Amino acid sequence: MENLWEYLQNLTDAQSILSSGGFYLLLIVVYAETGLFFGFFLPGDYLLFLAGLLSAAGIIHVPIYTLVLSLIGAGILGNYTGYWFGYRTGPVLFSKNDSFFFKKRYIAVAEEFYAKYGGMALILGRFFPIVRTFAPIFAGVVKVDIKKFTVYNIIGSVAWVTTLTLAGYFLGKRFPELKDYLQYIVLGLIIITTIPLIIAFVKRQYAKSKDE
């Protein structure tokens, strides 16, 4: 538990984030997590919230509108990259061997999410780890119409970025002392975004056991 706490403190230390790349690092993380299959483990949710919080505190010296628009752009480009990757690799992706950075079950999760919500999966999926990364890839595999994909891509990126970044920004403006409790905030965000995936996994396992 002590090691986990230390890890969270390192993740949420404003100075370490800034020294590692600051604003540009945030753009890279958002781009990678929303389209590169090996970016599923990146902490996009809390970094968006953290970016807003640090902008409100004046630690990130980027105007909030520039920050939000840039992050939206990174999210859109990330999804286009994921779509292109899925479109090019096609069904071959399902036969790819598991590795540290790729698990076939992640594609299966995105497939189930897409089967349940259709194109809305590209919007709703932005708020769920793993689905956020693999939903655009799966959309490319099944060759979703690029015009429809573009609409869902833009709406999803705008909704995801503005919700989390502006929530962090306005809370930071209203309660400046929040920057001193970042590890608690991060832990809360991790729990909130992970619970739906755990529920989905349990339901899937239960359904499998019933079929056997």
N, C-alpha and C positions, 0 to 999 in steps of 0.2 A: 504493500500500500504506500509505503514511503517513496519507493521508486516511481510509482504512478504519479504521486503528488509532485515529485520533483520534475517529472516529464511534463506535466501540465503547466508548471510554473515556467519552464523553459519555453514552452509553446506560446505562452501568453505574455512573455516579457517584451514590452514595447521596444526597448533599446535593441534587443537581439534581433527582432524582426526588421527594424529599420537598418541595422548594420548588415543584414543579410540581403538587402535589396529594397526594402520599404515598398513604396508604391508600385514599382515595376515587378517586384516579387509577387505582390497580390494579383496583378494581371496575369502573370505566368501560371500561378496556382489555379486561378479560375479557368483559364484557357485549357490547362492540362486536365483538370478534373471533369470538365464538361465535354470531353471528346476523345482524349487519349486513353486507350484501354488500361494502361498502367497507372492512370491518375486516380483510380477509384479510392485510394487510401488517403488522398489529400483532404485536408480539413476546410473545404470551401465554405460551409455554413458559418462556422464561428469566425473565420477570417473576414467574411463580409461584415458581420456584426462588429467585429473588432476594428475593422477599417473605419466604420462610421463612428465608433466610440473614440478612436484615436484622432480622427479628424475633428471631432467636437472639442477634444482636449488640446488641439493645436499641435499635436505631436507629429501628425502627418501634414506636411505643409502643402496640401493640395485642396483647392476649393471643392466643396462637397458636390457641386454639379459636375465638375470635371471628373471627380472620383467615381460618381455613379455612372456617368455616360461611358467612361473608359471600361468599367467593370462589365457593363451591359454589352459593350462591343466585344470584350474578351469572351464572354459567355456565348455570344452568337457565333463567333468564329470557332470556338471550341466545338459547338454542336455541328457546324458545317464540316469540320475536320472528322468528327466521329461518323457522320453520315457518309462522307466520301470513303472512309476506311471500310465501313460495312458494305457499301455499294461495290467496292472493288474486290473485297475478299469473299462476299456472298456466303453461301452455305458452308464453304470450306472452313469458316470460322468455328462451326459447331464440331468439326472433327479435329480441331487444334488440341494438342496435348496440354494438360494443365501445367502451369508453372507458378512461380512465386507471384508474378505480375498478372497472370491470367488464369481464370477458373471458368470452365464451361457453365457452371451453375449460375455465374453472374449473368450470362447471356440468357439463361433459362428464367431467371428472376425478371429480367427486363422484358422477355417475351410474355410472361404471365401478366405482368403489369400492363403491357401494351394490349394484350388480348382483353383485359378487363376494361380499360379506359379508352382504347383507341388512340386517336391523335392527341387527346387530352393528356395522355401519358407523358408527352414531351413537355407539357406545362407543369402538371402535378409532380412528375418525376424529378423536377429540379430541386424539390425540397427533401428528397430522400437520397442518402448516400448509396452508392453502387448503381441504383436505377438512374441517377443523374448522369453517370458516366456511360452506361451501356444502352440506355433507351435510344439515343441518336444513332448508335452503331447498329442496333437491331432495325431501326427505321431504314437505314441504308441497305441492310441485308434483304429486307422484304420490298425494297425499292418504293418507298412511299413517294407520292408525287412531290416533286421538289417545290412547287408553289405552295402546297399545303404545308409541307415541312417548314418552309420559310416563315409562314404565318405563325405556326406553333412555336418555332424557334425564337422569334422576336418576342412574342407575348410571354413565353416562359422565362426568357432572360430578364426582361423588364420586371416581371412580377417577382422573381427570385431576388434579384439584386436590390431593387428598391425596397422591398419588404424588410430584408435583413439589414442592409446598410443604413437605411434611413431610421430604422428602429434603434440601431446602435447610436446613430448621430443625435437624434432627438432625446433619447434617454441620457446620453452623455451631456447634452446641453442642460437638461433638467436636473440631472443628478451627477455633477462632476466627480464626486467621490467614487463612482462606479469603477473607474479605472484602477482603483486599488483592490478590487475584488474580481479581477478577470478570471482567475482560476476557477472560481465558483460558477461564473457565467458560462465558461467553456464546458465545464462538467455537466451543467444543466442542459446546454444545447446538444451535447453528445448523447445524453440520455433521451431527450425528447425526439431526436431524429433517428435514434436506433430502435426505440420501442416498436414502431410500425413494422420494421423489418423483422424483428424477433417474432412478432405476432404472425406475420405472413409465413415465416419459416415454420413455426409451430403448426399452423393450419395446413401447410403443405405436407408436413410429416404425418399429421393426423389423417389427411386424405389418402396418403399412400398406404398407411397401415390398414385403413378400412377396405381398400381395394385388394389387399393381399389375402 
